[in-house]
């Protein structure tokens, strides 16, 4: 399909899901900082028109799974980025929910995010971020801390546009001063 002609069925703006998984933020106990951090970082990275589809939900596996399915299947988000619920605590179940709804896992995303985070904090080895494919959507789990969100998203984003190409999603372009998308030469 010609890159200039490839759009989503909802028009010119590509939809990207942004999911904050947090019991306390979803109850209003404290402000969601993760979702806005993802949105700000994506605004810097992407040079194509896009529309955020935000969700703020509790650490409940059925809710996380339902939200991921909704964003991929009904909202037709080509990319869904989550924050929160990736640690070792009992209530941290975002990776399990992501794995449950994905047909394929992409282990390299988690490996790279942990490697980047280990340069900053030794507890990065406790992080359980994963990424996977559901239909024509890529789901990426990020950590909960805003600075770690940025570090991890900048690290993995060079591969995201090509991954979305491979699953027949919309053609994403980046601000090359921030992130240069890698696509093999034809």
C-alpha positions in Angstrom: 0.0 0.0 0.0 1.3 3.4 -0.8 2.5 5.2 2.3 0.9 8.5 1.4 -2.5 6.8 1.0 -2.4 4.6 4.1 -4.7 6.1 6.7 -6.9 4.6 9.3 -10.6 4.1 8.7 -11.5 7.1 10.9 -9.8 9.7 8.8 -6.5 11.4 8.7 -5.7 11.4 12.4 -4.0 8.3 13.8 -5.4 7.2 17.1 -3.0 6.3 19.9 -4.3 4.9 23.2 -2.7 6.2 26.4 -3.6 4.1 29.5 -2.7 4.9 33.0 -3.1 1.9 35.3 -3.3 3.2 38.9 -5.7 2.5 41.8 -5.1 5.8 43.5 -5.0 8.0 40.5 -8.2 6.4 39.1 -9.9 7.2 42.5 -8.7 10.8 42.5 -6.4 10.3 45.4 -3.5 11.8 43.4 -3.1 13.3 40.0 -2.2 11.2 37.0 1.3 12.2 35.9 2.0 9.1 33.7 -0.7 9.6 31.0 0.3 13.3 30.5 4.0 12.4 30.4 3.2 9.9 27.6 1.2 12.4 25.7 3.9 15.1 26.0 6.6 12.7 24.8 4.5 11.5 21.8 3.7 15.1 20.9 7.5 15.7 20.7 8.2 12.5 18.8 5.4 12.4 16.2 5.3 14.7 13.2 2.1 13.2 11.7 -1.4 14.1 12.8 -2.5 11.9 15.7 -5.3 11.8 18.3 -4.7 10.6 21.9 -7.4 8.3 23.3 -6.7 8.4 27.1 -7.9 6.1 29.8 -7.3 6.2 33.6 -8.1 2.8 35.1 -7.5 0.8 38.4 -5.0 -2.1 38.8 -7.7 -4.7 38.0 -6.7 -7.3 35.4 -10.2 -7.7 33.9 -10.5 -3.9 33.5 -7.0 -3.6 31.9 -7.8 -6.4 29.5 -11.1 -4.9 28.5 -9.6 -1.5 28.1 -6.8 -2.8 25.8 -9.3 -4.8 23.7 -11.5 -1.7 23.4 -8.7 0.6 22.3 -7.4 -1.9 19.8 -10.6 -3.4 18.5 -13.2 -0.6 18.7 -11.2 2.6 18.8 -8.7 1.2 16.2 -5.6 2.6 17.9 -2.5 1.5 16.0 -0.5 2.0 19.2 -1.5 1.7 22.8 1.0 2.8 25.4 0.4 1.9 29.1 2.0 3.2 32.3 1.9 1.6 35.7 1.3 -1.8 37.0 4.6 -3.3 35.8 6.4 -3.8 39.1 6.6 -6.9 41.3 3.8 -5.8 43.7 0.8 -8.1 44.0 -1.5 -5.6 42.4 0.9 -5.0 39.4 -0.8 -7.0 36.6 -0.5 -4.9 33.5 2.0 -7.3 31.8 -0.3 -10.3 32.5 -3.3 -8.4 31.1 -1.3 -7.3 28.0 0.0 -10.9 27.4 -3.6 -12.2 27.7 -4.9 -9.9 24.9 -1.9 -10.2 22.5 -1.4 -12.8 19.8 2.4 -12.1 19.7 4.8 -10.8 22.3 7.9 -8.7 21.3 10.5 -9.4 24.0 13.0 -6.9 22.6 10.9 -3.9 23.8 11.1 -5.0 27.5 14.8 -5.9 27.2 15.7 -2.5 25.8 13.6 -0.6 28.3 15.2 -2.4 31.2 18.7 -1.9 29.8 18.0 1.9 29.5 16.5 2.1 32.9 19.4 0.2 34.5 21.7 3.1 33.6 19.6 5.3 35.9 18.4 3.0 38.8 19.4 -0.5 39.9 15.8 -1.5 40.7 15.0 -1.5 36.9 15.6 -5.3 37.1 12.3 -5.4 39.0 10.5 -3.9 36.0 8.3 -6.3 33.9 7.5 -4.1 30.8 6.4 -6.1 27.8 5.0 -5.3 24.3 2.8 -7.3 22.0 0.6 -7.3 18.9 -3.2 -7.5 18.9 -4.5 -7.4 15.4 -3.2 -4.2 13.8 -2.2 -2.7 17.1 1.0 -2.5 19.0 0.7 -2.4 22.8 3.7 -1.2 24.8 3.9 -1.3 28.6 6.0 1.6 30.1 7.1 2.1 33.7 5.1 4.5 36.0 7.6 7.2 36.7 7.4 10.1 34.2 11.2 10.4 33.7 11.4 6.6 33.1 8.4 6.9 30.7 10.4 9.4 28.6 13.6 7.4 28.7 11.9 4.2 27.7 9.7 5.6 25.0 12.6 7.4 23.4 14.6 4.2 23.4 12.0 2.0 21.8 10.3 4.5 19.4 12.8 4.1 16.5 11.3 0.6 15.9 7.6 1.5 16.5 6.8 3.0 13.1 8.2 0.0 11.2 6.5 -2.4 13.5 3.2 -0.7 12.8 4.0 -0.9 9.0 4.5 -4.6 9.4 1.1 -5.1 11.1 -0.6 -3.0 8.4 -1.3 0.1 10.5 -1.0 3.7 9.5 2.3 5.2 8.4 3.8 7.1 11.4 6.4 9.8 10.9 8.7 11.3 13.5 10.4 14.5 14.3 13.9 13.4 13.5 15.4 15.9 15.8 13.9 13.9 18.6 13.6 10.3 17.3 14.6 9.0 13.9 12.3 6.1 12.8 14.1 3.2 11.4 12.8 1.6 8.2 14.9 -0.8 6.1 16.0 0.5 2.7 14.0 -0.8 -0.2 
